[in-house]
Amino acid sequence: MKAIKLLLGILITGTLFTSCIIEDDFYDNNGGDAVQPISLETLLTDYDLWYVDYHRTTGSGDVPFMSKAFTLSFQNGRLYGNNNLVDIGFTGNGYGIQIGNYNTFDMTLEVDHVLDGANDFRVIQTSGNEIKLVSLNSNVTYYLEGYQKSSFDYDQIFYENIEYFLQEYVGWEKTFASATGTINEFDNENYLAFTPENITTFYSSEDVFGTNIDLVNWDYVGGYEVFDVTGYENLKILTLDYDTGDNEEFELIVLNDGKIELYHVSSDTTYEFEGKVFLQYLKQGKKSKESVSIEGRKRTKVQRKTKNREKHIK
């Protein structure tokens, strides 16, 4: 995961982006006529990455490739996307993989996706670096924010989409447990998995270290939930609610794109888990095992609750 910090606010100088349909009237600093618009092609290609803020999506419809992509990039008729968080910033020199082709015509973006076929969008620019894509084929609208690669917050995107990051490995293996902390039942659990079928189901196992992740016997199943923490952008709370009635609460920190830290609140124990078998979402995949499917992952809108918590001091 790139440790690149987001430049708060993008400086807009010179010509303001007013192509396509402008929801607000932009005028020059002297209060004169509206600024001359630029072409849709120029607007789309002026930014390296367009972050798909899926949590703001509106409408009851769906365009499959839009609900899989974290970022889109437009380059000379070629459409690129980052469908994974793991290795984002590195895959395809940061642009991801080519997922199709596109064409612009007046206010319309025409996309020919390698799997989903043709989809057309009406483009509305809502601010200097933000656009709406209104699907002309389905009842859905997507919000995209434009960034240069050098100013994109690769760290924060993991926390904004943490549920999907947890799904990008078949399972997570415990690799560290602190010497401090009281003995607890979670000490015995060495593997976790978060199914891509939804953002609510987890599995855990007491299998011994070094077990092939595809051969792990998932002893427990239950529901999980991720909470935001007031005052912290780089900290989440993870709760595991077992079907047996037990529940565990952790502070969750992303150490890198293959390792997470879980601080067990009730026992004051810190664990580290490493991702095993990366799942690259190029297209719909086959099942890795019966209990944890990777069939056709799609993002859904996440409405997280917030907890007030002072981060523990190591």
N, C-alpha and C positions, 0 to 999 in steps of 0.2 A: 504494500500500500504506500503510495507516494506521500511523503510528509510535506505537502505543499499547502500553505495556508491561503485561505481565500482573501483577496483584496476586498475589503468591505466597501461595496459600491463601485460601480464602473464609471470612470470619468467619461463624460460625453462631450466632445468638443467638435467644433466645425459643424458640418451638416448633420442634423438630427434625422434619425431613421423614421421616415414617414411613408414608406411604401405600403402597398396593399390597402387595407381599410384601416383608417386611424380612428380609434374611439375618442381620442382627445385631439383638439385642434392645437397644433404646435406652431408657434410664431417665432420670428427672430427677436433678438433682444431689444430691438428698437420699436417693437410693436407694429411692425409692418405686415406685409403679406405672409401667408403660410410658406414654410420652407419647401423648396422643390423636392418632390418625392424621388426616391431611388427605386431601382427595380427590385422585385421579389428575389430574383437570383442573387443580387448583390447583398441584400439583407441576410439571406440564409448562409451565404459563403463568407460573410464578414466575421463570423464567429467560428472557432474551431469546433466547439461542442455546444449542443443544445441539450440541457438537462431536462428530462421529462419529469416534471413534478406531479407524479401520478396521484398523490394524495389530494390534489385540487381538481382532479378530473370530474366532469359533470356529465349527466345523461345516463340513460339506461342501456345504451348500445356498447359495442366493443369492436376495436380494430386489433386483431391478435398481435401483430408485431409491435404495436404501440404499448400494449400492456406487458410486453416482455423487456423492452429496451429501457435502460437507465439514461443513456445519452444517444443522440443522433448527430451525424455530421453529413454535410452536403458538399460534395467535391466534384465539380465538372460533370454533373449528371449521374454520379455514383453516390448511393446512399450507404452510409456506414452506421453501425450500431454497437454499443456495449451492452450485451445482454447479461453479463456477469459483473459482479463487484470484484471478485478475485482477479488480480492482474490488471485492473482498470488503470489506465495511464501508461500501460506497457503494450497491451495487445494492439496490434496494428498501429504502432507508434502513437498510441493513445486514442485513436479513432475507433478502435474495435474491428469488427469484421464487416466485409461488404454484405449487406443484406438485400440489396436490390438496386434499382435505378430510379431516377426521378426526372421530372420536367416541370418547368414553371410557365404559366400562361396567365398574364395579367394578375389577378388576385388568387389564382388557383395553383395548388401544388398537386401534381399528378405523380403517384408512386406506383411502381411495379415491383412488388416484393417477391423474393425468390420462392416463398412458400404460400403467402397469402394472396398473391396476384395483385390486381389493380385496385387502388384506393385513391380517391380524390379528396382534397381538403380545401376549404376556404380559409385563407390566412388573414388573421387580424393582428396587427401590431398594437400592443397595449401600453408599451413603454419602450425606452431606448433599447433594452436587451431582452424584452419579453414578447412572445407571440402566443396567440391561440390558434390551434388547428381544429377547425370545425369540420367534422367528417360529413361528406356529401353522400356517403353510403350507409351510414349508421347514426343513430341518435346518441352522439357522444362528442365531447369537446375536451381537448388536451391543452395543458399549459406548459410552455417550454421557455426556459431561461438560457440566454446565450452567454458563453464564456470563452475566453482564450485558454488554451491548455496551461499556460504559465500562471494563470490566476484562478484556476479551478480548485476548489477545496476537496481534494481527493480523500482526506481524512473524514470530513463531516458527512460525505455521502454514505459512508458505512453506517454511521449512527442514524441517519435519516431513514435508512432502509435495512435496519438491523435484522428484522425478521427474515428477509430474503438472503442476507449474508449467511445466516445460520444454516440455510438450506443448501448452500453451494458445495457442501461436502456430504458424501454418503453418511458419514458419522464423525464424531469428535472423540479422540482418545485422551484420557487424562495422562499428562506427562509430568505433573508436579503437584505436590501437596505440601503446604508449609508445616514446619515442625511445631509451630505454635497453634493454639486452638484446641478446643475440647473434642474428644472422640464423639463421632456422630455416625448415623447410618449411611450418610452420603459418602463417607470414607470408602465404602465397599463398592461404589458404583464407578466403573472405569470408562464407560462409553455413553455418549449421548447422541441422539439423532433427532433432527427436526424435519418432518416430512414436507416436501414441496407440494403435497396435495392440498395443504391449507396452511394457515399461520397460527394454528391453535394446538396441534398435536405433537407431542414429543415421545421419544422412547429412551430407555436407559438400560444398561446391562452391567452385570457384575463379572463378566468374562475377564480372564486374566490378560495382562498387558501383552501386546504383540499378536493378539488374535487378528486374523484377516478380517477386515471390516465387513466383507460380504458373508462371513461365516459366524458373525456375532449372534448370539442368542439374546434377543431383546426381552429381558425379564419383566420390565415394567413399561406401562404406557399411561399417558395422562394428558392433561391440557396445560399449555404454557401461555404466559402473557408477559409482554414487555411494557414497562412504564417509563415515561420521561421523568427526569429529576429536576426540580426547580433550581435554577441557578447553574446547572451543568449541561453543557452541550456534548461533552465527551464521557458521559456516564449514563447507564441505563440500569433499571431494576428488572431482574428476570425472576418470575415465580414459576415453580413447577408444582402442579396439583395432580398428584398420583390418583389413579382410579381406586387405589386401596384406601384413600382418605387422607393420606399423609400429604404434607406440602412443605416446600423448601423455598427460601428466598435468598437471592444473590445480588450483589452489585456486579454489573457486567461491564468490562472494559475490553475494547478491541486493541490487542497488542500489535498485530500486523494482519495481513490478509490471509494468514493461515493459523493464527493462534489467538485465543481469547483468555481472559482472566475472569474467574468467578470467585468472589469473596462471599463465603457462607456467613450470613449475618448472625444466625443464632449461635454458631460455634466459634466464630472469629477465626475461621480457617480459610486460607487462600489456595485456590486450585488453578492450574493452567491446563487447557485442552488444546490439542492440535487437530486440525482438519485432516481427515483421511479420505482419499479418492475424490478429487475435484470433479464436479459435474459441470461441463461446459454446455451452456444452453444455446446451441446453434439451431436446433430444431427439436421437435418432440423426440424424447429418448425412450428406450425400453426400460422396463423395471429392473432395478438392481437386485431387489429381493422382494419377497411377498409383502412384508410389513411396511416397508418404506419405499414408496413409488416416486419416480421422477417424471411421471407422464405429464407433459404439457404444462409446465409451470407458467402461471400468469400472475401478475401483480394485482392486488386489490387495494382499495383505499383503506388506509390504516388510521383509526381514530384512537390514539393512545390516551390513557389516563395519566395523570401526573401525581408524583409523590414528593413530599417535602422530606429531604434527607440530607444530613451532613455526611459527606464522603468520609469513609473510615481512613485513619492515618496508619500507614504501615509502620 
